[in-house]
Amino acid sequence: MNGDVSKITNEAEDRMKKAVSAVAAEFMTVRTGRASAAILDRITVDYYGTQSPLKAVANIMVPEPQLIVIQPWDKSVILNVEKAILQSDLGLTPSNDGTVIRLPFPPLTEERRKDIVKIVKKYAEGGRVSVRNIRRDANDHLKQAEKNKDISEDDLKRAQDNIQELTDKYIAEIDEMLSVKEKEVMEV
């Protein structure tokens, strides 16, 4: 009988961990005042007719806090890399010297920092909503198991309390990540 409860609880916890990881991955793509190769993860480049991730066609280096250097392995693709960066929503202007692309990070204005914080908060709220939806799904499964007489009413109550503890834990993790990212963005 309790096998159902632990299965539902474990599945909910796995899904909540994945939701937190997804938020962390989204946070990595957000531009702060500091250069990070992770913000280029979503950029794809036309590489001989195929959309390829930028990191699959070039070496990406961060030699200093305000600069990313992109060195395509195939020099003929350098214009496509530049075009992909310009078309992205990064708001950065690449400079191409024929062999490497330099991507300078200008200091962020106060207004831009506040806009970025709004974006980060939106990602965090999306993560919290995902965790709550997972809680709802797990509770629905538990109620169904109780209705089918697979688990007792006491087991249902204990399992729901356990699911709520997991929910609180993972929402707190998202809130902590949000706090850290906000400080990072607002840091001058």
NORURTA-V852107 format. One record per backbone hydrogen bond with DSSP energy under -1.0 kcal/mol. NH is the residue of the N-H (numbers start at 0). CO is the residue of the C=O. E is the energy in kcal/mol with one decimal. If there is no record, write none. Layout:
BEGIN
<<NH | CO | E> <NH | CO | E>>
END
This chain:
BEGIN
<<3 | 0 | -1.4> <5 | 1 | -2.6> <6 | 2 | -2.2> <7 | 3 | -2.6> <8 | 4 | -2.7> <9 | 5 | -3.0> <10 | 6 | -2.4> <11 | 7 | -2.3> <12 | 8 | -2.5> <13 | 9 | -2.5> <14 | 10 | -2.3> <15 | 11 | -2.3> <16 | 12 | -2.5> <17 | 13 | -2.1> <18 | 14 | -2.0> <19 | 15 | -2.3> <20 | 16 | -2.4> <21 | 17 | -2.3> <22 | 18 | -1.9> <23 | 19 | -2.3> <24 | 20 | -2.4> <25 | 21 | -2.2> <26 | 22 | -2.6> <27 | 23 | -1.7> <29 | 26 | -1.3> <34 | 64 | -3.8> <38 | 35 | -1.4> <39 | 36 | -1.7> <40 | 37 | -1.7> <42 | 39 | -1.4> <44 | 51 | -3.5> <46 | 49 | -3.2> <49 | 46 | -1.1> <51 | 44 | -2.9> <53 | 42 | -2.5> <55 | 52 | -1.8> <56 | 53 | -1.6> <57 | 53 | -1.0> <58 | 70 | -2.7> <60 | 68 | -3.0> <66 | 63 | -2.0> <67 | 102 | -1.5> <68 | 60 | -3.0> <69 | 100 | -3.1> <70 | 58 | -3.1> <72 | 56 | -2.0> <76 | 73 | -2.0> <77 | 74 | -1.4> <80 | 76 | -2.1> <81 | 77 | -2.3> <82 | 78 | -2.5> <83 | 79 | -2.4> <84 | 80 | -2.1> <85 | 81 | -2.3> <86 | 82 | -2.1> <94 | 101 | -2.7> <96 | 99 | -2.2> <100 | 69 | -2.9> <101 | 94 | -3.1> <102 | 67 | -3.1> <104 | 65 | -3.0> <112 | 108 | -2.4> <113 | 109 | -2.0> <114 | 110 | -2.0> <115 | 111 | -2.4> <116 | 112 | -2.3> <117 | 113 | -1.9> <118 | 114 | -1.9> <119 | 115 | -2.6> <120 | 116 | -2.6> <121 | 117 | -1.9> <122 | 118 | -2.2> <123 | 119 | -2.4> <124 | 120 | -2.6> <125 | 121 | -2.3> <126 | 122 | -2.0> <127 | 123 | -2.5> <128 | 124 | -2.6> <129 | 125 | -2.1> <130 | 126 | -2.3> <131 | 127 | -2.5> <132 | 128 | -2.6> <133 | 129 | -2.2> <134 | 130 | -2.2> <135 | 131 | -2.5> <136 | 132 | -2.6> <137 | 133 | -2.6> <138 | 134 | -2.8> <139 | 135 | -2.5> <140 | 136 | -2.3> <141 | 137 | -2.5> <142 | 138 | -2.7> <143 | 139 | -2.3> <144 | 140 | -2.3> <145 | 141 | -2.3> <146 | 142 | -2.6> <147 | 143 | -2.2> <148 | 145 | -1.5> <149 | 144 | -3.1> <155 | 151 | -2.2> <156 | 152 | -2.3> <157 | 153 | -2.7> <158 | 154 | -2.7> <159 | 155 | -2.6> <160 | 156 | -2.3> <161 | 157 | -2.3> <162 | 158 | -2.7> <163 | 159 | -2.3> <164 | 160 | -2.2> <165 | 161 | -2.2> <166 | 162 | -2.5> <167 | 163 | -2.7> <168 | 164 | -2.4> <169 | 165 | -2.6> <170 | 166 | -2.4> <171 | 167 | -2.2> <172 | 168 | -1.8> <173 | 169 | -2.0> <174 | 170 | -2.6> <175 | 171 | -2.4> <176 | 172 | -2.5> <177 | 173 | -2.5> <178 | 174 | -2.3> <179 | 175 | -2.3> <180 | 176 | -2.6> <181 | 177 | -2.8> <182 | 178 | -2.1> <183 | 179 | -2.2> <184 | 180 | -2.5> <185 | 181 | -2.6> <186 | 182 | -1.3>>
END
